[in-house]
């Protein structure tokens, strides 16, 4: 974790969580299919955690996820190594 992330977590401005690669790929496909946004794999991990976190929060809460990078450069790798799964939504 970089110092800025550690600091923001320490002061309560951000929440750092974990997800596995399967969850990240699922988030990659969901965001691509439902919103037309192809996230970079790094960002897909953040989206996956946000999806898990959202299930634990009330509808009055907001989650902000920063999407950095471009998923178009990752799409060939994802399709080759993680074929499109059955939709889970």
Buried (B, 14 or more C-beta within 10 A) or exposed (E): EEEEEEEBEEEEEBEEEEBEEEBBBBBBBBBBEEEEEBBBBEBBBBBBBBBEBEEEEEEEEEEEBEBEEEBEEBBEEBEEEBEEEEEEE
